[in-house]
Each structure stands twice: as C-alpha cells, then as structure tokens.
Amino acid sequence: MAVSAAFRDYVVDLFAVFGPVAVKRMFGGAGIYYRDRMFGLIGDDRIYLKTNDETRGMFEAEGSKPFTFEMKGGEAVITGYYELPPRLLDDPDELKSWARRAYDVAVAASGKKQRSRRRDAPPPDLPLVAPRGTKPR
C-alpha cells in the first residue's frame, strides 16, 4: 500500500485549488492535511475523503467505496473515508467543494472528540477519593 513520491506530489497539485495541503506518510499510506487537520488519505495510489452520515450518501451515489484494511487477525475494518469519484479529477471547482466538505467533517469530528473529554472528570473506572486533609462525611 506504499504511496509513491510522484503520487504524493500529484495530490498536492490536485488539491491546490482547495488550498495548500500537505501529504504525510502514515502506516502504509499517507494522510492529506489542510491546516493540520487530516481530511483525506491515500492508499494504493487512490484518494479517499473523510465522510460522515450527512456526506456519505454523495460518495455512495457516485459508486465510491470506503477505504478498508485488514487487521492482523484477518478482521476487515471499514473506515469513514470514501474514494474520491474519478470525475472530480477533471473538475477543479467540484473537487474544491468536495474537499471543503471533507475538511468540515474532519473539523467537526475533532470538535466532538474534544468536547466529550472533560479534563476535570476522573476516568470512569477509578473511585472518587476525598482530597488529602479532608474527612469524609
């Protein structure tokens, strides 16, 4: 699933219409980043964009399939990244729109993760203990 340097350069040029993207290696593929937020990925020289329940239908209507990989035990994992429809490779304006949606999904997903983590709350498996110097009632 290695990504060639030439294909990484191609992706940067392709998404230039959206903005300055960076392609960073990860595992056997690469992530596509804009403003330090991963909104796409590359695997086997194919481009996938991040989806959610609202945007996934657009990809499915185009016949796009999700990015999948196999765990060591043989279990298949289906991700929320769907293959970029081939017609968008020749339509910069439409590509920009789809990239914007994928980026917005990535930002929203990141915000949900941050809001769900309360820094002042103890992990759920630890008992609550009174601070030192106080007596329990």
Backbone bond lengths (Angstrom), bond angles and torsions (degrees), N, CA, C in turn:
res aa  C-N    CA-C-N  psi(-1)  N-CA   C-N-CA  omega(-1)  CA-C   N-CA-C  phi
1 M - - - 1.448 - - 1.524 110.87 -
2 A 1.277 119.16 14.95 1.460 122.43 -179.57 1.525 110.95 -59.35
3 V 1.324 114.65 148.45 1.458 121.06 179.63 1.520 107.85 -110.04
4 S 1.315 116.13 124.77 1.459 120.38 -178.27 1.528 110.38 -71.94
5 A 1.328 115.12 153.21 1.464 120.89 177.57 1.526 110.43 -61.23
6 A 1.321 116.57 -37.59 1.470 120.28 179.55 1.526 110.75 -63.62
7 F 1.331 117.30 -39.47 1.464 119.46 179.85 1.527 110.61 -70.84
8 R 1.332 117.45 -37.15 1.476 120.01 175.93 1.526 110.16 -60.01
9 D 1.331 116.82 -44.14 1.465 120.64 177.86 1.528 111.37 -62.48
10 Y 1.318 116.19 -40.20 1.463 121.66 178.10 1.535 110.61 -59.66
11 V 1.321 116.23 -43.53 1.473 120.52 -179.02 1.531 110.52 -64.71
12 V 1.321 117.39 -42.75 1.474 120.78 177.71 1.519 109.87 -59.14
13 D 1.326 117.57 -44.91 1.469 121.62 178.47 1.524 111.41 -65.57
14 L 1.321 117.00 -41.77 1.458 122.27 -178.64 1.526 111.42 -60.75
15 F 1.328 116.78 -43.90 1.460 121.30 -176.74 1.527 113.55 -88.26
16 A 1.320 117.71 3.63 1.467 120.72 177.94 1.527 111.29 -58.14
17 V 1.312 117.75 -29.39 1.460 121.71 177.42 1.532 110.49 -63.87
18 F 1.321 117.97 -27.69 1.464 123.57 178.30 1.522 110.93 -83.50
19 G 1.315 116.00 -41.34 1.461 121.31 -178.32 1.510 109.75 158.40
20 P 1.324 116.31 178.71 1.471 119.60 -179.38 1.523 110.87 -73.83
21 V 1.314 115.75 103.95 1.462 120.34 -179.84 1.520 109.80 -98.97
22 A 1.315 114.66 156.86 1.464 121.35 174.72 1.519 107.54 -121.26
23 V 1.304 115.55 143.96 1.458 121.09 176.74 1.525 106.83 -114.41
24 K 1.345 115.00 119.50 1.458 120.56 -176.64 1.523 109.92 -119.57
25 R 1.316 115.20 133.45 1.458 120.60 179.80 1.526 110.65 -63.50
26 M 1.310 114.55 141.53 1.459 120.70 174.68 1.513 108.17 -154.14
27 F 1.300 115.83 131.81 1.454 121.55 -178.61 1.528 108.20 49.15
28 G 1.324 119.47 -125.22 1.457 120.57 -179.86 1.511 112.99 -95.67
29 G 1.330 117.43 -2.84 1.463 121.07 -177.33 1.510 110.69 -122.00
30 A 1.339 114.78 -142.33 1.458 120.48 179.72 1.520 109.29 -154.05
31 G 1.329 114.97 150.39 1.455 120.79 175.55 1.518 110.21 -99.03
32 I 1.319 116.74 147.83 1.459 122.40 176.57 1.528 106.48 -105.85
33 Y 1.336 116.05 120.95 1.459 122.02 -173.60 1.526 111.48 -118.67
34 Y 1.316 114.45 143.99 1.462 122.54 169.85 1.517 105.98 -135.41
35 R 1.324 116.96 126.50 1.461 121.53 -177.54 1.532 111.33 52.39
36 D 1.310 115.74 45.81 1.468 123.29 178.15 1.523 114.36 60.18
37 R 1.311 117.51 22.31 1.462 121.78 178.49 1.522 108.19 -121.81
38 M 1.317 117.09 123.99 1.470 120.58 -179.61 1.530 109.04 -78.72
39 F 1.333 115.61 120.14 1.461 120.88 179.83 1.523 112.30 -119.23
40 G 1.312 116.19 -4.70 1.454 120.38 179.86 1.515 110.33 -154.27
41 L 1.311 114.33 169.66 1.454 118.57 175.31 1.519 109.83 -146.83
42 I 1.313 113.42 162.49 1.464 121.23 -179.86 1.520 107.33 -122.04
43 G 1.314 115.72 131.76 1.452 121.85 175.23 1.512 108.83 -145.47
44 D 1.302 116.43 129.83 1.475 121.41 -178.37 1.520 112.22 51.83
45 D 1.328 115.46 43.11 1.468 122.79 -179.77 1.535 112.73 55.14
46 R 1.324 114.90 35.78 1.467 121.84 172.74 1.515 107.59 -123.80
47 I 1.319 115.75 146.54 1.461 121.77 -177.98 1.523 109.01 -102.86
48 Y 1.330 115.28 133.87 1.457 122.36 177.93 1.521 108.70 -126.76
49 L 1.338 116.59 141.83 1.457 121.34 178.16 1.520 110.58 -115.50
50 K 1.320 115.71 149.77 1.465 122.20 -178.64 1.531 109.72 -70.02
51 T 1.336 115.35 138.02 1.463 121.36 -179.81 1.525 109.87 -127.66
52 N 1.314 114.27 168.41 1.465 121.31 169.75 1.525 106.73 -139.39
53 D 1.319 117.07 -172.13 1.465 120.19 -177.68 1.524 112.49 -59.98
54 E 1.327 116.98 -31.03 1.467 120.68 -178.49 1.523 113.46 -78.64
55 T 1.326 117.91 -34.94 1.468 120.66 -174.29 1.525 114.28 -98.60
56 R 1.318 116.39 -16.95 1.473 119.92 -176.12 1.524 112.16 -57.85
57 G 1.316 117.31 -36.56 1.457 121.47 -178.63 1.525 113.33 -60.51
58 M 1.341 116.83 -34.27 1.473 120.36 177.45 1.523 110.10 -59.42
59 F 1.316 116.03 -43.21 1.459 121.30 -178.12 1.529 110.65 -70.02
60 E 1.326 115.56 -43.43 1.461 119.59 -179.64 1.531 110.92 -64.46
61 A 1.335 117.11 -35.98 1.471 120.67 177.98 1.527 111.42 -64.10
62 E 1.323 117.08 -25.46 1.478 122.58 178.49 1.527 111.38 -88.69
63 G 1.330 116.74 -1.91 1.463 120.20 -178.71 1.519 113.72 84.45
64 S 1.335 117.45 12.09 1.465 121.28 -179.51 1.519 110.79 -72.98
65 K 1.293 114.98 148.61 1.461 122.62 179.43 1.531 108.79 -113.61
66 P 1.337 116.59 154.76 1.469 119.02 178.88 1.522 111.99 -75.98
67 F 1.310 114.76 156.74 1.459 121.07 172.38 1.522 106.89 -73.52
68 T 1.309 116.24 128.18 1.457 121.47 178.87 1.524 109.15 -128.64
69 F 1.302 115.14 154.81 1.460 119.89 173.68 1.515 108.10 -146.97
70 E 1.305 115.01 165.29 1.456 120.68 -176.38 1.525 110.00 -110.17
71 M 1.320 115.58 131.38 1.464 121.72 176.70 1.533 108.63 -73.64
72 K 1.322 116.31 167.42 1.468 120.51 -179.56 1.513 112.06 -57.43
73 G 1.318 117.57 -35.31 1.459 120.88 -179.02 1.516 113.48 -79.18
74 G 1.325 117.74 1.04 1.457 121.45 179.53 1.520 114.60 95.19
75 E 1.334 116.97 -3.26 1.461 120.63 -179.92 1.526 110.45 -74.51
76 A 1.340 115.89 130.27 1.467 120.89 179.28 1.526 109.68 -82.52
77 V 1.332 115.78 136.09 1.462 122.16 177.72 1.521 107.85 -115.09
78 I 1.328 115.83 125.52 1.466 121.74 178.02 1.521 107.08 -103.19
79 T 1.316 116.55 126.06 1.461 121.48 -177.13 1.528 111.31 -96.27
80 G 1.301 115.99 177.16 1.463 122.61 176.01 1.525 112.50 -92.17
81 Y 1.323 117.34 14.49 1.464 122.47 177.35 1.520 108.32 -101.30
82 Y 1.342 116.43 128.75 1.462 121.36 -179.16 1.524 109.78 -116.19
83 E 1.334 114.65 148.00 1.460 120.40 -177.27 1.525 111.47 -63.08
84 L 1.308 114.84 137.78 1.455 121.78 177.73 1.522 109.15 -65.26
85 P 1.326 118.88 125.90 1.470 120.01 177.92 1.534 110.45 -58.82
86 P 1.323 118.29 132.44 1.466 122.12 -176.31 1.531 114.25 -55.82
87 R 1.322 117.46 -32.43 1.473 119.34 -178.05 1.532 112.45 -61.85
88 L 1.339 116.80 -23.41 1.459 119.86 -178.66 1.522 113.14 -72.96
89 L 1.318 116.57 -17.76 1.464 120.24 179.06 1.526 111.60 -64.36
90 D 1.329 116.53 -23.08 1.468 121.32 -179.38 1.530 112.42 -110.61
91 D 1.323 118.09 12.01 1.455 121.97 -177.96 1.531 109.29 -133.30
92 P 1.341 117.03 84.19 1.463 120.30 -174.26 1.529 114.33 -57.82
93 D 1.331 117.24 -38.52 1.471 119.42 -178.88 1.523 111.42 -65.46
94 E 1.315 116.26 -43.33 1.460 120.64 178.89 1.531 110.52 -69.21
95 L 1.317 117.05 -39.35 1.465 121.19 177.03 1.527 109.87 -59.22
96 K 1.303 116.88 -43.89 1.465 121.51 178.95 1.529 110.90 -58.69
97 S 1.316 116.73 -42.69 1.456 121.79 179.28 1.531 111.37 -63.25
98 W 1.313 117.37 -44.86 1.464 121.76 -179.97 1.537 110.21 -67.27
99 A 1.317 117.00 -39.31 1.465 120.82 178.29 1.526 109.83 -64.02
100 R 1.323 117.30 -41.54 1.468 121.78 178.37 1.530 110.11 -59.74
101 R 1.323 116.80 -44.43 1.473 119.97 179.37 1.532 110.77 -62.75
102 A 1.324 116.20 -43.64 1.467 120.04 -179.84 1.529 110.54 -63.73
103 Y 1.322 116.53 -40.19 1.464 120.50 177.77 1.532 110.06 -64.46
104 D 1.317 117.21 -43.61 1.467 120.99 178.37 1.531 111.33 -61.05
105 V 1.319 116.76 -38.53 1.467 121.12 176.84 1.534 109.61 -63.30
106 A 1.323 116.76 -43.13 1.466 121.06 179.78 1.525 111.00 -63.23
107 V 1.315 116.83 -42.19 1.465 120.84 178.78 1.523 110.40 -64.49
108 A 1.322 116.57 -45.64 1.466 120.39 179.95 1.527 111.14 -63.17
109 A 1.320 117.43 -40.90 1.464 121.00 179.52 1.519 110.46 -64.57
110 S 1.299 117.08 -38.19 1.457 121.43 179.19 1.523 110.19 -66.32
111 G 1.312 117.39 -40.24 1.459 121.87 179.24 1.511 111.92 -64.58
112 K 1.317 117.48 -37.91 1.463 121.57 178.80 1.522 110.38 -64.32
113 K 1.315 116.69 -40.90 1.466 120.36 -179.77 1.520 110.14 -64.49
114 Q 1.333 116.89 -42.53 1.454 120.23 -178.49 1.525 111.06 -67.91
115 R 1.316 118.50 -40.51 1.459 121.04 -178.97 1.519 111.54 -68.67
116 S 1.323 117.90 -32.01 1.453 120.14 -176.33 1.531 111.92 -75.48
117 R 1.304 118.42 -15.91 1.459 122.61 179.58 1.514 109.67 -97.32
118 R 1.316 117.56 110.16 1.461 120.88 174.62 1.511 107.55 -93.28
119 R 1.294 116.34 120.33 1.461 120.34 -176.78 1.531 112.37 -70.27
120 D 1.330 117.99 -26.81 1.452 119.86 -177.32 1.527 112.88 -88.48
121 A 1.306 117.98 -6.86 1.462 121.05 -179.49 1.525 110.16 -89.64
122 P 1.326 117.61 137.49 1.471 119.53 178.17 1.517 110.09 -71.76
123 P 1.321 117.20 155.94 1.465 119.08 174.51 1.523 109.22 -56.76
124 P 1.315 118.66 145.59 1.456 121.01 -173.61 1.524 115.27 -63.43
125 D 1.312 119.63 -20.09 1.453 120.45 -176.78 1.530 113.41 -92.59
126 L 1.336 118.26 0.12 1.461 121.32 179.44 1.527 110.22 -101.81
127 P 1.339 117.85 139.31 1.465 119.65 178.54 1.520 110.35 -73.38
128 L 1.308 115.67 152.48 1.457 120.79 175.27 1.520 108.14 -77.76
129 V 1.304 117.45 132.54 1.455 122.34 -178.70 1.518 107.54 -126.14
130 A 1.319 116.06 138.84 1.464 120.51 178.45 1.517 109.25 -66.17
131 P 1.334 118.07 143.17 1.457 120.62 177.81 1.532 110.54 -61.84
132 R 1.315 116.82 155.48 1.456 122.04 179.08 1.512 110.86 -58.72
133 G 1.318 115.00 143.00 1.446 120.33 176.80 1.524 113.23 88.48
134 T 1.319 118.48 -3.40 1.465 120.84 176.50 1.510 108.94 -113.04
135 K 1.307 115.85 148.52 1.457 120.37 179.57 1.518 108.56 -101.62
136 P 1.316 116.53 136.99 1.459 118.58 176.15 1.523 109.96 -65.77
137 R 1.305 117.63 149.94 1.470 122.14 -179.52 1.493 111.36 -90.59
